[in-house]
Amino acid sequence: MNILHYLRMARWARNPPSEQRIKMMLAIFAICLGIFLVEKVVGWPDWLTLDNTPKGRIN
């Protein structure tokens, strides 16, 4: 591990994030997971799919 990782862990041990920040991060994670699951169950909409585009390039 890099020395910066140890410094970051030491900073977090001395000053842990607040309860409000932890709740915010969990809410963001839950929203992202929900969007991912909806996309997996329902699928990608056809109107968002690009047709006949060269690989790696958007017209």
mmCIF file of the N, C-alpha and C atoms, coordinates in Angstrom:
data_MODEL
# 
_entry.id   MODEL 
# 
loop_
_atom_site.group_PDB 
_atom_site.id 
_atom_site.type_symbol 
_atom_site.label_atom_id 
_atom_site.label_alt_id 
_atom_site.label_comp_id 
_atom_site.label_asym_id 
_atom_site.label_entity_id 
_atom_site.label_seq_id 
_atom_site.pdbx_PDB_ins_code 
_atom_site.Cartn_x 
_atom_site.Cartn_y 
_atom_site.Cartn_z 
_atom_site.occupancy 
_atom_site.B_iso_or_equiv 
_atom_site.pdbx_formal_charge 
_atom_site.auth_seq_id 
_atom_site.auth_comp_id 
_atom_site.auth_asym_id 
_atom_site.auth_atom_id 
_atom_site.pdbx_PDB_model_num 
ATOM 1   N N  . MET A 1 1  ? 0.834   -1.178 0.000   1.00 0.00 ? 1  MET A N  1 
ATOM 2   C CA . MET A 1 1  ? 0.000   0.000  0.000   1.00 0.00 ? 1  MET A CA 1 
ATOM 3   C C  . MET A 1 1  ? 0.882   1.246  0.000   1.00 0.00 ? 1  MET A C  1 
ATOM 4   N N  . ASN A 1 2  ? 0.350   2.277  -0.555  1.00 0.00 ? 2  ASN A N  1 
ATOM 5   C CA . ASN A 1 2  ? 1.047   3.548  -0.624  1.00 0.00 ? 2  ASN A CA 1 
ATOM 6   C C  . ASN A 1 2  ? 0.988   4.247  0.727   1.00 0.00 ? 2  ASN A C  1 
ATOM 7   N N  . ILE A 1 3  ? 1.968   5.088  1.004   1.00 0.00 ? 3  ILE A N  1 
ATOM 8   C CA . ILE A 1 3  ? 1.995   5.819  2.274   1.00 0.00 ? 3  ILE A CA 1 
ATOM 9   C C  . ILE A 1 3  ? 0.790   6.749  2.397   1.00 0.00 ? 3  ILE A C  1 
ATOM 10  N N  . LEU A 1 4  ? 0.274   7.226  1.272   1.00 0.00 ? 4  LEU A N  1 
ATOM 11  C CA . LEU A 1 4  ? -0.890  8.111  1.323   1.00 0.00 ? 4  LEU A CA 1 
ATOM 12  C C  . LEU A 1 4  ? -2.127  7.388  1.842   1.00 0.00 ? 4  LEU A C  1 
ATOM 13  N N  . HIS A 1 5  ? -2.230  6.094  1.560   1.00 0.00 ? 5  HIS A N  1 
ATOM 14  C CA . HIS A 1 5  ? -3.354  5.324  2.096   1.00 0.00 ? 5  HIS A CA 1 
ATOM 15  C C  . HIS A 1 5  ? -3.283  5.260  3.621   1.00 0.00 ? 5  HIS A C  1 
ATOM 16  N N  . TYR A 1 6  ? -2.090  5.063  4.154   1.00 0.00 ? 6  TYR A N  1 
ATOM 17  C CA . TYR A 1 6  ? -1.933  5.026  5.609   1.00 0.00 ? 6  TYR A CA 1 
ATOM 18  C C  . TYR A 1 6  ? -2.243  6.379  6.236   1.00 0.00 ? 6  TYR A C  1 
ATOM 19  N N  . LEU A 1 7  ? -1.842  7.457  5.579   1.00 0.00 ? 7  LEU A N  1 
ATOM 20  C CA . LEU A 1 7  ? -2.150  8.786  6.094   1.00 0.00 ? 7  LEU A CA 1 
ATOM 21  C C  . LEU A 1 7  ? -3.650  9.046  6.075   1.00 0.00 ? 7  LEU A C  1 
ATOM 22  N N  . ARG A 1 8  ? -4.329  8.613  5.016   1.00 0.00 ? 8  ARG A N  1 
ATOM 23  C CA . ARG A 1 8  ? -5.779  8.796  4.939   1.00 0.00 ? 8  ARG A CA 1 
ATOM 24  C C  . ARG A 1 8  ? -6.481  7.970  6.017   1.00 0.00 ? 8  ARG A C  1 
ATOM 25  N N  . MET A 1 9  ? -6.020  6.721  6.238   1.00 0.00 ? 9  MET A N  1 
ATOM 26  C CA . MET A 1 9  ? -6.632  5.899  7.288   1.00 0.00 ? 9  MET A CA 1 
ATOM 27  C C  . MET A 1 9  ? -6.422  6.518  8.673   1.00 0.00 ? 9  MET A C  1 
ATOM 28  N N  . ALA A 1 10 ? -5.239  7.100  8.898   1.00 0.00 ? 10 ALA A N  1 
ATOM 29  C CA . ALA A 1 10 ? -4.968  7.732  10.183  1.00 0.00 ? 10 ALA A CA 1 
ATOM 30  C C  . ALA A 1 10 ? -5.867  8.949  10.377  1.00 0.00 ? 10 ALA A C  1 
ATOM 31  N N  . ARG A 1 11 ? -6.070  9.725  9.316   1.00 0.00 ? 11 ARG A N  1 
ATOM 32  C CA . ARG A 1 11 ? -6.948  10.905 9.401   1.00 0.00 ? 11 ARG A CA 1 
ATOM 33  C C  . ARG A 1 11 ? -8.379  10.480 9.701   1.00 0.00 ? 11 ARG A C  1 
ATOM 34  N N  . TRP A 1 12 ? -8.849  9.406  9.050   1.00 0.00 ? 12 TRP A N  1 
ATOM 35  C CA . TRP A 1 12 ? -10.209 8.916  9.297   1.00 0.00 ? 12 TRP A CA 1 
ATOM 36  C C  . TRP A 1 12 ? -10.340 8.380  10.725  1.00 0.00 ? 12 TRP A C  1 
ATOM 37  N N  . ALA A 1 13 ? -9.274  7.761  11.262  1.00 0.00 ? 13 ALA A N  1 
ATOM 38  C CA . ALA A 1 13 ? -9.331  7.236  12.634  1.00 0.00 ? 13 ALA A CA 1 
ATOM 39  C C  . ALA A 1 13 ? -9.416  8.378  13.638  1.00 0.00 ? 13 ALA A C  1 
ATOM 40  N N  . ARG A 1 14 ? -8.721  9.490  13.360  1.00 0.00 ? 14 ARG A N  1 
ATOM 41  C CA . ARG A 1 14 ? -8.764  10.635 14.261  1.00 0.00 ? 14 ARG A CA 1 
ATOM 42  C C  . ARG A 1 14 ? -10.047 11.441 14.115  1.00 0.00 ? 14 ARG A C  1 
ATOM 43  N N  . ASN A 1 15 ? -10.520 11.605 12.887  1.00 0.00 ? 15 ASN A N  1 
ATOM 44  C CA . ASN A 1 15 ? -11.712 12.408 12.610  1.00 0.00 ? 15 ASN A CA 1 
ATOM 45  C C  . ASN A 1 15 ? -12.671 11.601 11.739  1.00 0.00 ? 15 ASN A C  1 
ATOM 46  N N  . PRO A 1 16 ? -13.441 10.707 12.336  1.00 0.00 ? 16 PRO A N  1 
ATOM 47  C CA . PRO A 1 16 ? -14.362 9.895  11.530  1.00 0.00 ? 16 PRO A CA 1 
ATOM 48  C C  . PRO A 1 16 ? -15.465 10.772 10.935  1.00 0.00 ? 16 PRO A C  1 
ATOM 49  N N  . PRO A 1 17 ? -16.038 10.332 9.806   1.00 0.00 ? 17 PRO A N  1 
ATOM 50  C CA . PRO A 1 17 ? -17.105 11.122 9.191   1.00 0.00 ? 17 PRO A CA 1 
ATOM 51  C C  . PRO A 1 17 ? -18.336 11.160 10.099  1.00 0.00 ? 17 PRO A C  1 
ATOM 52  N N  . SER A 1 18 ? -19.100 12.233 9.951   1.00 0.00 ? 18 SER A N  1 
ATOM 53  C CA . SER A 1 18 ? -20.283 12.405 10.788  1.00 0.00 ? 18 SER A CA 1 
ATOM 54  C C  . SER A 1 18 ? -21.366 11.403 10.391  1.00 0.00 ? 18 SER A C  1 
ATOM 55  N N  . GLU A 1 19 ? -22.327 11.241 11.299  1.00 0.00 ? 19 GLU A N  1 
ATOM 56  C CA . GLU A 1 19 ? -23.437 10.322 11.039  1.00 0.00 ? 19 GLU A CA 1 
ATOM 57  C C  . GLU A 1 19 ? -24.259 10.782 9.838   1.00 0.00 ? 19 GLU A C  1 
ATOM 58  N N  . GLN A 1 20 ? -24.409 12.102 9.692   1.00 0.00 ? 20 GLN A N  1 
ATOM 59  C CA . GLN A 1 20 ? -25.163 12.653 8.563   1.00 0.00 ? 20 GLN A CA 1 
ATOM 60  C C  . GLN A 1 20 ? -24.461 12.341 7.234   1.00 0.00 ? 20 GLN A C  1 
ATOM 61  N N  . ARG A 1 21 ? -23.137 12.427 7.217   1.00 0.00 ? 21 ARG A N  1 
ATOM 62  C CA . ARG A 1 21 ? -22.392 12.130 5.989   1.00 0.00 ? 21 ARG A CA 1 
ATOM 63  C C  . ARG A 1 21 ? -22.494 10.645 5.637   1.00 0.00 ? 21 ARG A C  1 
ATOM 64  N N  . ILE A 1 22 ? -22.448 9.786  6.633   1.00 0.00 ? 22 ILE A N  1 
ATOM 65  C CA . ILE A 1 22 ? -22.578 8.352  6.391   1.00 0.00 ? 22 ILE A CA 1 
ATOM 66  C C  . ILE A 1 22 ? -23.956 8.036  5.821   1.00 0.00 ? 22 ILE A C  1 
ATOM 67  N N  . LYS A 1 23 ? -25.010 8.666  6.381   1.00 0.00 ? 23 LYS A N  1 
ATOM 68  C CA . LYS A 1 23 ? -26.364 8.460  5.860   1.00 0.00 ? 23 LYS A CA 1 
ATOM 69  C C  . LYS A 1 23 ? -26.477 8.943  4.424   1.00 0.00 ? 23 LYS A C  1 
ATOM 70  N N  . MET A 1 24 ? -25.845 10.084 4.109   1.00 0.00 ? 24 MET A N  1 
ATOM 71  C CA . MET A 1 24 ? -25.880 10.611 2.752   1.00 0.00 ? 24 MET A CA 1 
ATOM 72  C C  . MET A 1 24 ? -25.201 9.645  1.784   1.00 0.00 ? 24 MET A C  1 
ATOM 73  N N  . MET A 1 25 ? -24.049 9.105  2.167   1.00 0.00 ? 25 MET A N  1 
ATOM 74  C CA . MET A 1 25 ? -23.336 8.181  1.290   1.00 0.00 ? 25 MET A CA 1 
ATOM 75  C C  . MET A 1 25 ? -24.130 6.884  1.099   1.00 0.00 ? 25 MET A C  1 
ATOM 76  N N  . LEU A 1 26 ? -24.777 6.397  2.145   1.00 0.00 ? 26 LEU A N  1 
ATOM 77  C CA . LEU A 1 26 ? -25.610 5.204  2.022   1.00 0.00 ? 26 LEU A CA 1 
ATOM 78  C C  . LEU A 1 26 ? -26.818 5.456  1.131   1.00 0.00 ? 26 LEU A C  1 
ATOM 79  N N  . ALA A 1 27 ? -27.392 6.657  1.217   1.00 0.00 ? 27 ALA A N  1 
ATOM 80  C CA . ALA A 1 27 ? -28.524 7.005  0.361   1.00 0.00 ? 27 ALA A CA 1 
ATOM 81  C C  . ALA A 1 27 ? -28.099 7.071  -1.109  1.00 0.00 ? 27 ALA A C  1 
ATOM 82  N N  . ILE A 1 28 ? -26.948 7.662  -1.368  1.00 0.00 ? 28 ILE A N  1 
ATOM 83  C CA . ILE A 1 28 ? -26.432 7.722  -2.739  1.00 0.00 ? 28 ILE A CA 1 
ATOM 84  C C  . ILE A 1 28 ? -26.171 6.324  -3.271  1.00 0.00 ? 28 ILE A C  1 
ATOM 85  N N  . PHE A 1 29 ? -25.584 5.468  -2.438  1.00 0.00 ? 29 PHE A N  1 
ATOM 86  C CA . PHE A 1 29 ? -25.321 4.089  -2.839  1.00 0.00 ? 29 PHE A CA 1 
ATOM 87  C C  . PHE A 1 29 ? -26.624 3.350  -3.129  1.00 0.00 ? 29 PHE A C  1 
ATOM 88  N N  . ALA A 1 30 ? -27.649 3.555  -2.299  1.00 0.00 ? 30 ALA A N  1 
ATOM 89  C CA . ALA A 1 30 ? -28.938 2.896  -2.496  1.00 0.00 ? 30 ALA A CA 1 
ATOM 90  C C  . ALA A 1 30 ? -29.607 3.372  -3.781  1.00 0.00 ? 30 ALA A C  1 
ATOM 91  N N  . ILE A 1 31 ? -29.516 4.662  -4.088  1.00 0.00 ? 31 ILE A N  1 
ATOM 92  C CA . ILE A 1 31 ? -30.087 5.190  -5.325  1.00 0.00 ? 31 ILE A CA 1 
ATOM 93  C C  . ILE A 1 31 ? -29.386 4.588  -6.539  1.00 0.00 ? 31 ILE A C  1 
ATOM 94  N N  . CYS A 1 32 ? -28.053 4.544  -6.498  1.00 0.00 ? 32 CYS A N  1 
ATOM 95  C CA . CYS A 1 32 ? -27.294 3.957  -7.613  1.00 0.00 ? 32 CYS A CA 1 
ATOM 96  C C  . CYS A 1 32 ? -27.626 2.480  -7.775  1.00 0.00 ? 32 CYS A C  1 
ATOM 97  N N  . LEU A 1 33 ? -27.727 1.753  -6.680  1.00 0.00 ? 33 LEU A N  1 
ATOM 98  C CA . LEU A 1 33 ? -28.073 0.336  -6.746  1.00 0.00 ? 33 LEU A CA 1 
ATOM 99  C C  . LEU A 1 33 ? -29.482 0.154  -7.299  1.00 0.00 ? 33 LEU A C  1 
ATOM 100 N N  . GLY A 1 34 ? -30.409 1.020  -6.907  1.00 0.00 ? 34 GLY A N  1 
ATOM 101 C CA . GLY A 1 34 ? -31.773 0.948  -7.427  1.00 0.00 ? 34 GLY A CA 1 
ATOM 102 C C  . GLY A 1 34 ? -31.822 1.193  -8.926  1.00 0.00 ? 34 GLY A C  1 
ATOM 103 N N  . ILE A 1 35 ? -31.102 2.198  -9.396  1.00 0.00 ? 35 ILE A N  1 
ATOM 104 C CA . ILE A 1 35 ? -31.050 2.478  -10.839 1.00 0.00 ? 35 ILE A CA 1 
ATOM 105 C C  . ILE A 1 35 ? -30.444 1.293  -11.580 1.00 0.00 ? 35 ILE A C  1 
ATOM 106 N N  . PHE A 1 36 ? -29.392 0.710  -11.027 1.00 0.00 ? 36 PHE A N  1 
ATOM 107 C CA . PHE A 1 36 ? -28.751 -0.446 -11.658 1.00 0.00 ? 36 PHE A CA 1 
ATOM 108 C C  . PHE A 1 36 ? -29.720 -1.621 -11.750 1.00 0.00 ? 36 PHE A C  1 
ATOM 109 N N  . LEU A 1 37 ? -30.440 -1.893 -10.662 1.00 0.00 ? 37 LEU A N  1 
ATOM 110 C CA . LEU A 1 37 ? -31.368 -3.025 -10.660 1.00 0.00 ? 37 LEU A CA 1 
ATOM 111 C C  . LEU A 1 37 ? -32.532 -2.804 -11.617 1.00 0.00 ? 37 LEU A C  1 
ATOM 112 N N  . VAL A 1 38 ? -33.049 -1.584 -11.679 1.00 0.00 ? 38 VAL A N  1 
ATOM 113 C CA . VAL A 1 38 ? -34.129 -1.290 -12.624 1.00 0.00 ? 38 VAL A CA 1 
ATOM 114 C C  . VAL A 1 38 ? -33.632 -1.484 -14.049 1.00 0.00 ? 38 VAL A C  1 
ATOM 115 N N  . GLU A 1 39 ? -32.424 -1.034 -14.331 1.00 0.00 ? 39 GLU A N  1 
ATOM 116 C CA . GLU A 1 39 ? -31.867 -1.191 -15.678 1.00 0.00 ? 39 GLU A CA 1 
ATOM 117 C C  . GLU A 1 39 ? -31.681 -2.671 -16.016 1.00 0.00 ? 39 GLU A C  1 
ATOM 118 N N  . LYS A 1 40 ? -31.279 -3.490 -15.049 1.00 0.00 ? 40 LYS A N  1 
ATOM 119 C CA . LYS A 1 40 ? -31.086 -4.918 -15.296 1.00 0.00 ? 40 LYS A CA 1 
ATOM 120 C C  . LYS A 1 40 ? -32.419 -5.640 -15.485 1.00 0.00 ? 40 LYS A C  1 
ATOM 121 N N  . VAL A 1 41 ? -33.430 -5.274 -14.715 1.00 0.00 ? 41 VAL A N  1 
ATOM 122 C CA . VAL A 1 41 ? -34.726 -5.949 -14.788 1.00 0.00 ? 41 VAL A CA 1 
ATOM 123 C C  . VAL A 1 41 ? -35.507 -5.494 -16.014 1.00 0.00 ? 41 VAL A C  1 
ATOM 124 N N  . VAL A 1 42 ? -35.607 -4.185 -16.206 1.00 0.00 ? 42 VAL A N  1 
ATOM 125 C CA . VAL A 1 42 ? -36.412 -3.631 -17.298 1.00 0.00 ? 42 VAL A CA 1 
ATOM 126 C C  . VAL A 1 42 ? -35.632 -3.632 -18.602 1.00 0.00 ? 42 VAL A C  1 
ATOM 127 N N  . GLY A 1 43 ? -34.362 -3.308 -18.537 1.00 0.00 ? 43 GLY A N  1 
ATOM 128 C CA . GLY A 1 43 ? -33.529 -3.263 -19.727 1.00 0.00 ? 43 GLY A CA 1 
ATOM 129 C C  . GLY A 1 43 ? -33.269 -1.841 -20.186 1.00 0.00 ? 43 GLY A C  1 
ATOM 130 N N  . TRP A 1 44 ? -32.372 -1.722 -21.138 1.00 0.00 ? 44 TRP A N  1 
ATOM 131 C CA . TRP A 1 44 ? -32.003 -0.435 -21.701 1.00 0.00 ? 44 TRP A CA 1 
ATOM 132 C C  . TRP A 1 44 ? -33.041 -0.035 -22.733 1.00 0.00 ? 44 TRP A C  1 
ATOM 133 N N  . PRO A 1 45 ? -33.586 1.196  -22.670 1.00 0.00 ? 45 PRO A N  1 
ATOM 134 C CA . PRO A 1 45 ? -34.619 1.589  -23.633 1.00 0.00 ? 45 PRO A CA 1 
ATOM 135 C C  . PRO A 1 45 ? -34.053 1.732  -25.044 1.00 0.00 ? 45 PRO A C  1 
ATOM 136 N N  . ASP A 1 46 ? -34.850 1.346  -26.037 1.00 0.00 ? 46 ASP A N  1 
ATOM 137 C CA . ASP A 1 46 ? -34.401 1.404  -27.422 1.00 0.00 ? 46 ASP A CA 1 
ATOM 138 C C  . ASP A 1 46 ? -34.149 2.829  -27.881 1.00 0.00 ? 46 ASP A C  1 
ATOM 139 N N  . TRP A 1 47 ? -34.901 3.789  -27.373 1.00 0.00 ? 47 TRP A N  1 
ATOM 140 C CA . TRP A 1 47 ? -34.726 5.155  -27.831 1.00 0.00 ? 47 TRP A CA 1 
ATOM 141 C C  . TRP A 1 47 ? -33.416 5.771  -27.346 1.00 0.00 ? 47 TRP A C  1 
ATOM 142 N N  . LEU A 1 48 ? -32.721 5.126  -26.387 1.00 0.00 ? 48 LEU A N  1 
ATOM 143 C CA . LEU A 1 48 ? -31.418 5.605  -25.944 1.00 0.00 ? 48 LEU A CA 1 
ATOM 144 C C  . LEU A 1 48 ? -30.261 4.909  -26.657 1.00 0.00 ? 48 LEU A C  1 
ATOM 145 N N  . THR A 1 49 ? -30.561 3.935  -27.496 1.00 0.00 ? 49 THR A N  1 
ATOM 146 C CA . THR A 1 49 ? -29.525 3.191  -28.202 1.00 0.00 ? 49 THR A CA 1 
ATOM 147 C C  . THR A 1 49 ? -29.169 3.904  -29.499 1.00 0.00 ? 49 THR A C  1 
ATOM 148 N N  . LEU A 1 50 ? -27.872 4.112  -29.711 1.00 0.00 ? 50 LEU A N  1 
ATOM 149 C CA . LEU A 1 50 ? -27.405 4.738  -30.941 1.00 0.00 ? 50 LEU A CA 1 
ATOM 150 C C  . LEU A 1 50 ? -27.307 3.684  -32.032 1.00 0.00 ? 50 LEU A C  1 
ATOM 151 N N  . ASP A 1 51 ? -27.725 4.040  -33.236 1.00 0.00 ? 51 ASP A N  1 
ATOM 152 C CA . ASP A 1 51 ? -27.684 3.119  -34.365 1.00 0.00 ? 51 ASP A CA 1 
ATOM 153 C C  . ASP A 1 51 ? -26.565 3.514  -35.330 1.00 0.00 ? 51 ASP A C  1 
ATOM 154 N N  . ASN A 1 52 ? -25.850 2.515  -35.813 1.00 0.00 ? 52 ASN A N  1 
ATOM 155 C CA . ASN A 1 52 ? -24.830 2.681  -36.853 1.00 0.00 ? 52 ASN A CA 1 
ATOM 156 C C  . ASN A 1 52 ? -23.774 3.727  -36.504 1.00 0.00 ? 52 ASN A C  1 
ATOM 157 N N  . THR A 1 53 ? -23.264 3.677  -35.306 1.00 0.00 ? 53 THR A N  1 
ATOM 158 C CA . THR A 1 53 ? -22.178 4.593  -34.962 1.00 0.00 ? 53 THR A CA 1 
ATOM 159 C C  . THR A 1 53 ? -20.877 3.831  -35.003 1.00 0.00 ? 53 THR A C  1 
ATOM 160 N N  . PRO A 1 54 ? -19.817 4.446  -35.531 1.00 0.00 ? 54 PRO A N  1 
ATOM 161 C CA . PRO A 1 54 ? -18.513 3.789  -35.523 1.00 0.00 ? 54 PRO A CA 1 
ATOM 162 C C  . PRO A 1 54 ? -18.042 3.539  -34.102 1.00 0.00 ? 54 PRO A C  1 
ATOM 163 N N  . LYS A 1 55 ? -17.264 2.510  -33.906 1.00 0.00 ? 55 LYS A N  1 
ATOM 164 C CA . LYS A 1 55 ? -16.802 2.146  -32.577 1.00 0.00 ? 55 LYS A CA 1 
ATOM 165 C C  . LYS A 1 55 ? -15.889 3.245  -32.008 1.00 0.00 ? 55 LYS A C  1 
ATOM 166 N N  . GLY A 1 56 ? -16.245 3.741  -30.849 1.00 0.00 ? 56 GLY A N  1 
ATOM 167 C CA . GLY A 1 56 ? -15.428 4.732  -30.178 1.00 0.00 ? 56 GLY A CA 1 
ATOM 168 C C  . GLY A 1 56 ? -15.660 6.154  -30.643 1.00 0.00 ? 56 GLY A C  1 
ATOM 169 N N  . ARG A 1 57 ? -16.624 6.386  -31.531 1.00 0.00 ? 57 ARG A N  1 
ATOM 170 C CA . ARG A 1 57 ? -16.856 7.724  -32.025 1.00 0.00 ? 57 ARG A CA 1 
ATOM 171 C C  . ARG A 1 57 ? -18.347 8.018  -32.032 1.00 0.00 ? 57 ARG A C  1 
ATOM 172 N N  . ILE A 1 58 ? -18.719 9.210  -31.583 1.00 0.00 ? 58 ILE A N  1 
ATOM 173 C CA . ILE A 1 58 ? -20.114 9.626  -31.590 1.00 0.00 ? 58 ILE A CA 1 
ATOM 174 C C  . ILE A 1 58 ? -20.271 10.739 -32.602 1.00 0.00 ? 58 ILE A C  1 
ATOM 175 N N  . ASN A 1 59 ? -21.280 10.612 -33.452 1.00 0.00 ? 59 ASN A N  1 
ATOM 176 C CA . ASN A 1 59 ? -21.520 11.658 -34.457 1.00 0.00 ? 59 ASN A CA 1 
ATOM 177 C C  . ASN A 1 59 ? -22.246 12.831 -33.869 1.00 0.00 ? 59 ASN A C  1 
# 
